[in-house]
């Protein structure tokens, strides 16, 4: 059994046309700030926080989010996930998201910053129904190095599994190991330093909508490298290569704004963090 440095459990249910938290549990280094309802939204936004300020050698974290039928939830982080020197045992984080019928989850977090000798493993499991909807993002960023070197972390390993009606529909196993891979070259980062990812699933996503998003990204990408792929279910995955976090966040907001306006007829809430 793992000795958890931080744990977090949240359950969201729909009550009287409003999504509310019926369970909030956290202990150790993970905590959640009291939920807020932005603008006129009828579902909560939670800000997740690591009270320790960063992830250290051998840390273990666990998070489970349960969104019941017809309920909605927006999650973000209060700041970047900072992975510091990890010489003995890698940092591990396990995140599980269970979505009921017609449930919705948007998780737009701040970057994961890997400093020199950082070793980080994250496993995400998403369990959806055919009517569920998901918008999830990740951004990987190298930390500051006094010598000006870019890829000084030991390893970044992000594993994501998405299930719909208990069937595996996406398996994303991304592993960056600078000492054993030519990270900066073709097939990896191709001269870029920052990597953004996005998974978006909704019953109404089709090829036409994906083509529109692709054209929108083409117009906005500038010097970035962007790739979008249709899933085997109504949804798409997105990869963005950049040299700055800001440019990735900008594109992800554009995509989220498009999805919200087209599929939900609502705007993207500004997630104030200061």
N, C-alpha and C positions, 0 to 999 in steps of 0.2 A: 504494500500500500504506500502511495506517495505521501511524503511529508509536505503538505501544501504551504507555500509561503503566502499565497493569497487565493481566496475562493470567492466566487460570486454566483448567486442564483437569482433570477428574476422570472416571475410568471405574470403574463399580461392576459386579462380577460375582457370581453366586451360586456358592459353593463349599461343599460339605458342609453344606447347609441353613443357610448363613450368608452374608449379603451382605458383601463385602469390597471395598476399593479396590485395583484392580490397576494404576491409574495416577493419580498426583497430580503435577501440574506447575503452578507459579506463578512469576511474576516481576514485578518492579517493585512498584507500590503495592498490588497484590492479593496476599493470602496466605490460607491456610487452616490452621486449628489442627488438631492431631492428632485424628482421629475418636474419638468415644466411643460406647459402646453403653449407652443409658439403660435402667434397670430390667432387664427380662428380654428386651428386644427383640433380634432376631437381625439387625438392620440398623444401619448407622452413622448418627450425626448429625454433620454438619460445621458448624463455625462459620466464616463468611467474614469477612474483615477488610480494611479499607483502612488500611494502615500510615501513609499520609500524613495521616490525620485528616479529610480532606474532598476534594471534587472541585473543581478549579479551572479557570480559563479554558483552553479548548482540550483538556482531558484526553480521552483515548480509552481505553476499557476493553473487554475481550473475555473472555467466559466460555463454556465448553462443557462440558456435563454429559452423559455417556453412561451409561445404565443398561441393562445387558444383560438378556436373557430371565430372568424369574423373580426378578430382583434388586430390592432396595428401598433407598431413600435418603431421609433427612431433612436438609434444609438450612435454616440460619437465618443471621442476621448477628450480629456481636458488638456492634453498635451502629447507630445511625441513619446513613443515607446523607445527608451534608450537602453541599449544593450552594451554593457561595459565589459572590460577585460574578463575573459572566461578561460582560465588556464587548466582547470582540473575537470570540471563537469559542465556540459552545455546547459543553457537555460532552456526549459521546456514549458510550452503553453498549450493547453488543450481547451478548445472552444466548441461547444455543441449548441446548435440552434434547432429547435423543434417548432415547426409551423403547422397549425391546424388548417381546416378548410377555410378558404377565403382570407387567410391571415396574410399580413404584410410586414416585412422587416426591411428597414434601411439602416445599414451600418457603414458610416463614412468616418473612418478614424484618421488620426494624424499619422505621420510617417513613423516607420520603424527605423531607428538610426542605429547602425552597427559600428561601434568604435573599434579601435585596434585590438586584435585577438578576441573579438566577440564571437561566440558560438551559440546560435539560436535555432531552436526547432519549434515550429508551430503546427498544430494539427487542427483543422477546422472540419467539423461534420455538420452538414445541413440536411435536415430531414423535412421535406416538404410534401404537400399533397398536390394533386393536379391543379387545384384552384389557388394554390398559394402564390405569393409574389415576393421576390427578393431583389435587393440592390445592395451589393457588398463591394467594398474597395480595400485595397492594400497599397502602400507605397513603401518601397525599400530605398534607403538612403545611406551612403557611407558616412561615417562620422569624421570629424575634423582630425587631421594628423599633422603634428608639428613639422614633419619632413615634407609635407605636401603630397604624400602618396595617397592614392585613392582607395584601392581595394586592400585594406590592411586587416579586415576582419577574417576570422578563421573559416566560418561557414554561416550561411543563411539557408535554412531548409524549411520551406513552407509547403505543407501538404493539405490539400482540400478535397473533400469528397461531398458531392451533392446527390442526394437520393430523392426521387419523387415516387410516391406510393411504394416505398421500400425498394425501388429499383435504382441502381447506380447509373446516373446519367452524366456525371462529370468526375473525372479523376485528374487532379492537377498536382503534379509532383515537381516542384521547382527547387533546385538545389544548386547554390552558388558556392563553390569552394576555390577561392583564388589561387591557393598554392598548388592545386591539381588541375586547374582549368585555365585556359587563356581567356579570362573574363572579358577583357577589353576588345576581343576580336570578333570576327564574323561567327554567327551562331550563338553568341552570348550577348554581351552588351554593345558590341559594335561601335566602340568609341564613346558611348554614353556612360553615365555613372549612376543614374537614378531609374528605378523601374516601378511602374504603376500597373495594377491589375484591377479588373472589375468583372463581377458576375452579375448578370441581370436576367431574371426569369419572371415571366408574366404570361398568363394564358392567351393574351391578345397580341403578343409579339409575333410578327411574321417576317418573311423575307423583304417585303416592301418597306417595312419600318426599319429593318436593319440596313437596307440600302440607303435610306434617308439619313440615318445616323452616320454611316460611312462617308457620305458626301459632306455632311456637316463637319466631320472630323478632318476630312481632306482640306476643307477651306480654312480650318483653324489651326492645323498642326504646325505650320511654320517649319522650324528646323528639327522638330521632333520626329520620331518614328512611331507610327501607330498601326496596330493590327487589330481587326475585329473578326470574330469567327462565330458562325451560327452553331448553336447547340443542336443535339438530336431532339430536344424538346423546345417549346416556345421560349427562346431566350438566346443570349449571346455572351461571349467572353471577350474581354478587351485587354490588350497589352500596350503600354506606352513607355518608350525610352526617351530620356531627357538628361540634361545636365543640371537641372534645378527641380526642387520640389514644387515650386510655385507653378511652373508650366504644366506639370502633371495635374495638380489640383484644379487648375483652370479648365483643362479639358474634361476632367471628371465632373465638374460642376455643370459644364455645358451639356454633357450627356444626361446627367440626372435631371436637369431643368427640362430638357426635351421629353424625357420619359414622363415626368410628373405632369407636364402640360398636356401631352398627348393621351396618356392613359388614365390620369386621375383628375385632370382639369384643375390643377392646383400648382402653386409656385413652390420653389425650393426655399425652405426657411433658412435664414442667415443664422448660423450657429456661433453666436458670440462667445468668445473664450477669454475675455479679459475684463 
